[in-house]
Amino acid sequence: MKISNITFLCTILTTTIGFFSSGALGQHYVIKTDSEDSEVYVKNEKVGTGKEVKIALQKVRDIIQIKVMRQGYKTEYTTAIPTETKVEVKNSRKLATKGYGLKSIAIKSFDIDKSLGKHLYESYRYRPFKEGELTERYTGKDCREEIDIDGVNYDLEKAFLVAMASTGFVDTTRTIFKSKDINNLMEVTVYDLKFYCVHTGSPKCYDLSIASEVGITYVLKDKFNNLKMDANILSRSSLFSLMEHDWMSIDFGKRHDLLNLCIQDAIEKGFLDRINMPGTDFFEDNEPLAASKLPKLQLSPTKVVNDAQSAMQATVSIKTESGFGSGCVVSNDGYIISSYHVVSGLNDSTVSIRLGNGEEIKGKIVRTSFLADLVLLKSEYKFPVAFQLQSNVNCELTDEVFAVGTPSSLELSQTVSKGIISAFRNEKSGLNLIQTDVSVNPGNSGGPLLKNPAIFIGLVNSKISGKSIEGLSFCTPVKDVIEYLNLNVK
């Protein structure tokens, strides 16, 4: 897409990266890394591996491109000019790995700030070009017309998605059903974009490198809407040699690819530096009442639901400061199951439970499953009837089913709605869902899905809503409720 209203800062800079010797037989380079397994590439050809790689090339006059790769770390880039001493490139930005944030974030939204200013070109001198501050203005030749950055139809959103996928932390696939490992949603707004043209000081415009600077606001929340990060990150890319990529000769399509790579590099740097910041806990296990860590709990209801009327008695409303949902009584001595997102964000483990007659009692969170979006509550109330959970319940496509819950308003508690089973969804992640056309609304979450006469087959979990979308609601099967809450049922 063509990006408009983005600020371009095309700066003519001086860089000081060099070599320890030059001679008629060629030029000798020392490239220092921070690891014995770092692989060094010059002009896209591997030249060595290790903490210090020495190479010799035929004598050159132009800026060359250097790339350093290391397993498990971001690929780093820089450029070098044939005038000075050493090149140092560090692979220290750690990518996601199995067990550490691997594809645990999904992108909820991507926006470009409409308040950005018009195109701006200035020239600076910078010695050397690092991830630091610009210094004095450069008064040499202005190369803006020759490089024509403004005329390139680069794709900012594509560069962002590629950068996020490269880090390993973000799942950029756009599907209805996400992996059970995706516990975080991220809202993204690009608020700044500049390009820096880095000049060696020559009066000509052929020996240029380019870098980008990208400013992004990241708002990261867990899937239950708890804020985990709200940060403005301004990051600068490494240098990319325009001469190396034959910028003056290639068409706009290839220029597009180079600018995307430059933007992508800046985004990766900023994101990885923030996500790996010491003391962050984005991916730590923060589920103290995880059912998987607790012993199995025996549920033995003595008087069970057997018709629609008693099903309504065993369905309750759950109130919190931020809203309400529904719940299912599963034992006469006070155990209630619901969706975890109904009670997420509570400062303590106590919730208010409203019975069908309007009476309110207290309940305590006793175990959870973040992955399956389930919670088990315990009250001291003695319920006259309870749903019986059975792992071997048989359901078929097109079976008639009905839901009981509190849709949209507490005044509508114990509303019954009817439909059929539309599909069974089995995710690769291991989670299963019953798809139904039963009408559900905010507040139904955590209520029962039943088949006649009143057999509990699942827990209402979510619906897909939007323009021209109807009849798409999803329930967690009873077998998964039992498994993820680690229950024993009689």
N, C-alpha and C positions, 0 to 999 in steps of 0.2 A: 504494500500500500504506500501511497505517497504521503509523507509526513509533512504537515504544514504547521506554521506557528512554532517551530522549534528553533532555538537559538544556536547558531553555528558560530564558533569562535575559531577562525582559521588563523593560526598563529605561526609565524616564521621563527623557528627556534634554533639554537646552537647546541649540539650534543657532544659530550666528551666520553666516548667509549673507545678503547684503543688496543694497541698491539705492542709487544715488547720489541719487535724488530721488523724492518722492511728492507728488502734488497732486490737485486736484479733477478734472483732465482725464485722469488715469491715472498709472500707475507706469512708470518708465523703468529698464531693466535693461542692465547690461553683462556679457556672457558672454565670458570669455577662454578661448581654446584655444591649442594649440601648433602649429597648422598652417593654412596658407592654404586647404587643401582640406577642413577640418573642417566638417561640416554640423550646424547647431544646430536642435534641435526643442524646442518648448515646448508642453505639452499635446498631444503627438503631431503638431503641425503645424510644418513647416519655417519658420524665421524668418530664416535667413541662413546665409552661408558665410564663413569666414575666421578670422583670429587673434583678432579682436575684433568681436563682434556686438552692436549696440545695438538694443534693441526697446522698445516701449511697449505696455502692456496697460491695459485699463480697471482702475481701482483694485480690488484684490482684498484679501481678508483671510486667505485660506487659503494653505497650502503648495502650491507648484506643482512639477510634474515637469519636469526638464530632461534631454534626451538629446543626446549628441554622437556623430556617426558619421563615420568616415574609412575610405576604401578600404584594405584590408590590415591594419586594426587593430581591436582589440576595441571594440565599442560601449560607451560609458561613460555613467553616469547620476549624477544628484544631485537634490536638492530645494532650493528657496529659500523663505524666509519674507520677508514684506514689511516688514522693519524695518531692514536694514543696507545694506552697500555693494556688493561685487562677487562674481561667481561665476566660479571657475576650474575648468575641466575639461580634462584632458590625455588625448589618445589616443596613448599610448606603448607599449601592449602589443601586440606584433607577432604577427599570425596566421601560420600556415604558408602557404608559397607553393610554387609549382612549383620543385623543386630544393632546397627547404629543409623537410624533415620532413613533407611532405604525406602524410597518412594512412599514416605509417610505423610506427604503434603500434597494437596490438590489445589489447583488455582481456581478460586471462586470468581474473580473478575480481573480484567485488565483494562486500564484506562490511560489516556494521555491527557494531561492537564491542559485545558483550553485557554488558560490565562498566560501561556508562554508568549514571550515577545517575538518581534520580527527578526529576520536574519541579521546577524551582526558579524562583521569581519574586523579583526584587529591583528596586529603583529607584535610579537614579543621575542626577546632573546632569553634563553634559558641554559645555564651551564651548571651541571649536566642535566639532562632530562630524567627526572626521577618522579616518584609519587610524592611530590612536594609542591612548593609554591612557585608561581611564575615570578620572574624578576623584571628587569628593565625592558622597555619597548625595543623592538628591532626595527631599524630604519632601512633595511635592505629591500631587495626587489619583492614586490607583492605578487604571490603566485596564485591568487584566488581564481583568476580566469582560466589558467592552464589546468588546474586540477579539477575545477568545476564540481565540487562536492554537492552543491545545491541542485545540480541537474540530475543527480543519481537517484533512481527510484528504489531506495532501500526499504526494507521491511522491518520496522522496529519490533512489532509483536512477534514475528517469526524468530528474530534474533533472541528475544527474551525467552521464548519457549525452548529453543535449542539450548540456550545457556542453562535453563532450569533442569532440562533433561540430562545435560552433561554432568551436573553436580551429583545426580543420583538420589537427591533428597525429594524430588518433586515428580509426581506422576502427571504428565501433561496430556494423557489420553483423555478424550472427551466422550465419556460413556455415561449412561444412566447409573449403572452399578459400579461402584468403586470397590477396590480391595478392602478387606477388613482391616488391613494395616494402615490405611489412610485415616489418621486421627486428627489431622490439622487442615484447615482451609485458609487460603491466603488471598487477600485483596491487594492489588498492585496498581499504583498510579505513577506514571513517569512524569516528573516535574522539571527535568532539565536534560539537555543533550547538547554537547559541544564537540567539535573536532579541532585537534591541534595539528598543524603541519610543521614538522620539525626539520629545520634547514641546517645544512652543514656550513653555511656562509657563502656558498658559491653564488655568483650573480645569475646563474641559470636555475631553472626550476626542475631539473631532472633528478637531482639527488635529494629527494625528500623522503621522510618517514611520516607516518600519520598515527595519531592516537585519538581516542574518544574519551569523553567524560560523561557519565550518565548518572542522573539523580533519580532515585526511585523511593517512593514511600511504600513500605511493606506493613500490612496489618495482618498478623497471624493469630488465628483463634483455633481452639480445638473444636472437634465436631459438635460439642455441646455449647459453643459460643462463648467460652471463657477466653479472655484475651491473654495471649502469650508473648506477643511482640508488637510494638508500634514504633517503627523507626524510619527516619529519613536517611538514606544511605547514598552518599555521593562518592563515586569511585572512578578511577582513571585506568584506562587500559594500558597494556604494554605497547611498544612501538612496532609498527608494521612498515616494511620498506616498500614504497611505491615503485621504485626502480626494479626491485626484485620481482614484483608482480606485473611489471611492464604496463604500469598505469596509463601512460600516455598513448599506448597503442590498443589496449583491450577495449571491447565494447562496453556499453553501460550495464549489460547483464552481468559481466564479470566484475565490474567495479561495484555493482550491487553486492556481490558475494563477499568482496573484501571488506566493504564497510560493515556488512552484517557481522563478519568475523571480529572486526575491531570493536563493535558495540557489544557483541556477545562476551568478549574477553573482559571488558569493564564490568559487565553485569555479574559474571561469574566471580570475579575478584571480590566485589563488594558483598555479594550474598554469602560466599564461603567464609569471608573474614567475620561476618556478623554471626552466622549460624554456628561457627566453631569457637566463638568467643568464650574464654574461660569463665566458668560460673553459670553458664546458661543451662537450662534444664528442659529444653524443648522435647527431648526424646527419652527422658528418664521415666522409669516406671513410677507413676504417681497415682497408683490405685491401691490404697491401703486395705480396702475391703474386697479385693479381687477374689471372686468365688473360687478361682483355680488354686488359690493358696490356702483355702480353708477346707476342713473336713466335710465330707458329704453330710447333708442335712436331711433327716427323715421327715417327710410330710405324711400324716395319717389322718385325713379328715374323717370324722365320724358320721356326719350327716351331709350328704352331697347334693348338689344341684341336679334336678331331674326334669325341669321344665322351664319355659320362658320366664314365668313369674319368679321362681326361685333364683334364676340367673340374674335377674335384676337386683334381688336382695344381696347377691354376692359380688355385685359391681359397685365400686365406690368412686368418689372424686378425690383427687389429691391436689391440695392447694399449697402454693409457695408464694413468696413475695413477688416473683416475676411472672406468675401465671398459674395454670392448672392443667391437669390431665386426668386420666382414668386409671383405675387399678382393679385387680382381680383377687378376691379372697381365695386362698388355696388351702387354708386349714381353719378349723373352727376355733383354734386357740390364738388366732391373730396374725398369721403370716399373709402378706399381700405382695403380689408381683406387679410390676409396671415397667415402663420404658425409662431407662436411665436419664434420657434428656428431659424428662418431666421434672426431675429433682436436681439437675446439674446446677452448679454454681452456688449451692447452699453453703452458708458459713458454718453451719453445724449439721448434725445428722438427724435432726428432728423435723418432721413435716406434719402438716395438718391433714387429717383424713375426714372427708365429709360423707356421712351415710345417706341412704336414700330418704330417710325421714327428716333430714336436715341437721341431725345431731353431728357435732364435730368431736373427733378424738385425736390423740397424738400417736404418731408412728415414728419408728426409728429405722434408719438405714442400717441393714445388717450384712449385706453382701451385694456386690456389683459385678457386672461384666461390661466394661467399656466397649469391647470389640463387638459384642452382640447387642449393645444398647439395652441392657436389662438391669433391673434393680429388685432386690427383695427387701421388704419392710416388715417390721414386727410391731404390733400394738398389743395392749393388754385387754382389748375388747374381746368378748366371747361372741362369735358370730353364729347365727342359727344354721346357716348353710355355707358350703364352700365348694368351689370347683374342684373336681378330681382330675389330676394330671395323669395321662396315660401315654406312654411313649409309643404304643403300637396302634394308635388311632388310624383308621383307614380313610383316606380322602381321595376323591376322584375328580377329574376335570368336569366342570359343569355342575358339581354338587351344589345344592342350594345351601347358603350359609347366611348367618346374620350376626351383626355386631351390636354390642351394648356399650354405651359410653356417654361422655359429656361433651358434645360438639359445640364449639364456639362460645358457649356461655354456661356458667354454673346453674342458671335457671333451667337449662335443658338437660340436667343430669338424668342418667338412665334412659336415654333415647335409644330406640331400637331401629336399625336399618337393615335392609335385606338385599341379597344379591347372589352371585354364583362365584365359584372358583374359576378364574380365567386362565391361569397358568401356574406352573411350578418353576421357580427360578433357582438353579443350582450354580452358584458362583465358583470360579476357580479358587477363590480364597478359602472356600470351605463353608461360608455362610449360605443358608438356604432361605428362600422367601416364598410365601404363598401370595400370588397376585389375585386380586379380586376386584369386582366392580361395585362392591358395597360402598355406599356413600359415607365417607368419613371426613372429618374436618378437624382443625386444631382443637385439641381437648379430647379427641378420641384415643390418642396415643396411650398405650398401656391398658386398654380395655380388651375384653375377650372377643375372639372370633369363634362362633359356634355353628355346629350343624345339628339338625333336628335329632332328638327333641331338645337337648341342651348339652351336647357333647363338646367339650373344650378342645379345639383343634389348633389354636394359635393366639398370639398376642398382637393386637394392632400396633404397627410400628410407624408407618409413614405413608404419605401419598405424594404423587407427582402432580403439581399444579401448574397452570399457565394458560395462555391464550389458546383456545380451541382444544384444551386437554381435559378430558373427563373420564371417570371410571378407571383410574389407575391408583389403587391403594395396595399396600403390602403389609404382610403379617409374618411374624416369626413363628415357625411351626412349634408345636408343643414339645416335640422331641428335642429341638434345639434349646428351648427354654429350660428343660430339665438338665441338659448337658452343660450349658454355659453357666447356669447358676449352681451347678454341682449338687443336684438334689437326688434323693432317694424317694421314690413314690410307691405307695402300697398298691 
